[in-house]
């Protein structure tokens, strides 16, 4: 299967490898989206850590920022996924055979589920700030671990 997929993507591999400006632009989009989406998420996660001890005014303002930032984070994740697929497709044999790649993909899947839980907890924040705090801690850890694993992926690839 990997060989068939690699053969089907051979022209993309060649084009990506022979056009440095394109490969740099795709990596830039990947990293810029990671910076914007992950940075926004981490900043909000930090605010959410201590939300239970906040006044209702601070809690309401933080929840409003969480809800308004959700679209930015989701949009960034779309750019991360599209650029990531383009990069992986350029060297499909290496990435699909890499256990590090699959660990990263599993972490990304967990991050997406956690993000959905975080968004839901944000909509229900009045009822339970503890869940919001726990999910925000998990979010922050996942974003940072994914960056760490990504660095190992670059070494392994």
C-alpha positions in Angstrom: 0.0 0.0 0.0 2.8 2.4 0.9 4.5 1.7 -2.4 1.3 2.3 -4.4 0.7 5.6 -2.5 4.3 6.6 -3.0 4.1 5.9 -6.7 0.8 7.9 -7.0 2.5 10.9 -5.2 5.8 10.7 -7.1 5.1 13.8 -9.2 4.3 15.8 -6.0 7.4 14.5 -4.4 9.5 15.6 -7.3 7.8 19.0 -7.6 8.1 19.6 -3.9 11.7 18.5 -3.8 12.7 20.6 -6.9 11.0 23.8 -5.9 12.6 25.1 -2.7 10.4 28.2 -2.6 7.3 26.0 -2.5 8.6 23.7 0.2 9.7 26.7 2.3 6.3 28.3 1.9 4.5 25.2 2.9 6.7 24.8 6.0 6.2 28.5 6.8 2.4 28.1 6.6 2.7 25.1 8.9 4.8 26.8 11.5 2.9 30.2 11.3 -0.4 28.4 11.8 1.1 26.5 14.7 2.3 29.7 16.2 -1.0 31.5 15.8 -3.3 28.7 16.7 -1.1 27.1 19.4 -0.1 30.4 20.8 -3.7 31.6 21.1 -4.7 28.3 22.6 -1.8 28.3 25.1 -2.6 31.9 26.1 -6.2 31.0 26.8 -5.2 27.8 28.5 -3.1 29.8 30.9 -6.0 32.1 31.7 -8.3 29.1 32.2 -6.0 27.4 34.8 -7.0 29.7 37.6 -10.5 30.5 36.4 -12.2 28.8 39.4 -10.7 31.3 41.8 -11.8 34.3 39.7 -14.6 36.7 40.1 -17.7 36.2 37.9 -16.7 39.2 35.9 -13.2 37.9 35.1 -14.7 34.4 34.5 -17.3 35.8 32.0 -14.7 37.8 30.2 -12.3 34.8 29.9 -15.1 32.6 28.6 -16.0 35.2 26.1 -12.4 35.3 24.9 -12.3 31.5 24.7 -15.5 31.4 22.6 -14.3 34.1 20.3 -10.9 32.6 19.8 -12.2 29.1 19.0 -12.7 30.0 15.3 -9.1 31.3 15.0 -7.7 28.1 16.6 -9.8 25.9 14.3 -8.8 27.9 11.3 -5.2 27.6 12.2 -5.6 23.8 12.7 -7.0 23.6 9.2 -3.9 25.3 7.8 -1.7 23.0 10.0 -3.5 19.9 8.6 -3.4 20.9 5.0 0.3 22.0 5.1 1.1 18.8 7.1 -0.6 16.6 4.5 1.3 18.3 1.7 4.7 17.9 3.5 3.9 14.2 4.4 2.8 13.5 0.8 6.2 14.7 -0.4 7.9 11.8 1.5 5.1 9.4 2.1 7.3 6.3 2.4 9.3 7.9 5.3 6.3 9.3 7.2 3.9 6.4 6.9 6.6 4.0 8.1 7.6 6.3 11.1 6.3 5.4 14.5 7.0 9.0 15.5 4.7 10.2 12.8 1.9 8.0 14.1 2.5 9.1 17.7 2.2 12.7 16.5 -1.0 11.9 14.6 -2.5 10.2 17.7 -1.6 13.3 19.8 -3.2 15.6 17.2 -6.4 13.5 17.3 -6.4 13.7 21.1 -5.9 17.4 20.8 -8.9 17.8 18.5 -11.1 15.8 20.8 -9.8 17.8 23.8 -10.5 21.0 21.9 -14.1 19.9 21.3 -14.5 19.1 25.0 -12.9 22.5 25.9 -15.3 24.4 23.6 -18.3 22.5 25.2 -17.0 23.2 28.7 -16.6 26.8 27.8 -20.2 27.0 26.8 -21.2 25.4 30.1 -18.6 27.2 32.2 -21.1 28.5 34.7 -22.0 25.0 35.7 -18.4 23.6 36.2 -15.2 25.5 36.2 -13.2 22.4 37.3 -13.8 20.6 34.0 -12.7 23.7 32.1 -9.5 23.9 34.2 -8.6 20.3 33.7 -9.3 20.3 30.0 -7.2 23.5 29.6 -4.3 21.9 31.3 -4.5 18.9 29.0 -4.7 21.3 26.0 -1.5 23.1 27.0 0.3 19.8 27.6 -0.8 18.4 24.2 0.2 21.5 22.2 3.7 21.4 23.8 4.1 17.7 23.5 3.1 17.8 19.8 5.8 20.4 19.2 8.3 18.2 21.0 7.4 15.1 19.0 7.5 17.1 15.8 11.1 17.9 16.4 11.8 14.2 16.8 9.9 13.6 13.6 12.3 16.0 11.8 15.2 14.0 13.1 13.7 10.6 12.3 12.6 11.6 8.7 
